Amino acid sequence: MRSLVVSTLSALALSSLAAPAFANEVATTNTSAASINEITPFALITSAYQGRFKNQGIPSNAVFLTKVRSNQITAETLVEAAIANRRLEADAISDQTYLNYVDSLLEDFDRL
């Protein structure tokens, strides 16, 4: 069990090192008030895991994993946090394709 936790955390740490490689996946959308950085589903989940949505009530690291496994954190929860953090447009909450992709990635993340 301990080796599983260590290998999971190692994989997540390595994926966070690859984050700059995914920088091209973030697009900027201009709005009348300010610009909003659109975040990809993968970047949304890794950002949440790394604690970038703590101000929106999303815990990080092991607590994040526990809450994902117990369905206390869902795709909708993450999208709402990203909207509140100005990382997604408000209409993203009704984008079923985006939500399905986030949900699919959460299921994969849950298997770690």
N, C-alpha and C positions, 0 to 999 in steps of 0.2 A: 504494500500500500504506500509506504514511504517513497519507494522508487518511482511509483506512478505519479505521485505529487511532484517529486523533484523533476521528473521528465516532462510533466505538463508545464510546470513553471519555466523550465528551460526552453521549451518550445515557444511559449508565450514571450519570453524575453527575446528570443531570436527573432520572432515576428515583429516585435516592437523596434528592433534594429533595422528591419527592412522597411519601416514606415516611410523614410525619405524616398524610397523607390516608388512608393505609391502616391507621392506628392502630386504627380500629374493627374491623379484621379479626382482631385478637388477642383471644382470649377467655381468661379465667382459669378454671382447673379446680382445685377444692379437692381435696386428697388428705389422708390421715390425717397425713402427716409435714409437708407444706408445699404451697404452691400452685405449680402449673406453668402457665406461660404457653404456651398452644397457639399455634403460629405457622402461618400459612398457607403453602402451597407457594411462592407468589411471594415472600413475606417471607423464607422460608427461604433461597431462592437469592440474593436481594439481600443478605441478612445475611452469607451465606457469602462472597460477592464482596467485601463491605466489610471482611472480616476478623474478624467476630465469632465465628468458630469456630476461630481459630488455636490455641487451647489444646487443641483436639481433633484437631489435625493437618491442618486444611483451610487451604491457603494463600489469599491474597487477590489481587485485581486480575488482572494479566496471567498470573501463575502459575496462578491459579484457572482462567482461560479455557483455558490450555494443557492443564491436567489434565482439564478437561471434554472438550475436543476429542479427547484420547487415551484417553478412557474410564477414566482413573485416579480420577476423581470421578464417582460414580453417585448415583442417587436414594437408594439404600440407604446409601451413605457419608454423605450429608447428613442423612438421617433419624437414623442412629446418632449423628452429632455433635450433633444437636439434642436427642436423648434424653439424651446425656451432659451436655449443657449445661442440662438441665431446661427445655427449650422445648417438648418433646413428651412425651406419655405413652409408656411402654415398649411398649405394644401398637400404636403407630403403625408399627412395623417390619413388622407383618403386615397392615396396612391397604392392600390392593392398589390401592384407588381413590386413596388419597393418594399412594402410590408412583408410580402411573401419571401422576398430575397433575404431580408433581415431575419425572418423567422427560420428560414432554412439554415442560415449561418449560425444562428443560436443553437439549433439542434446539433449541428456539427461541433460547436463550441462546447456543448453540454457533454459530448462523448469523450472529451479530453480527460 
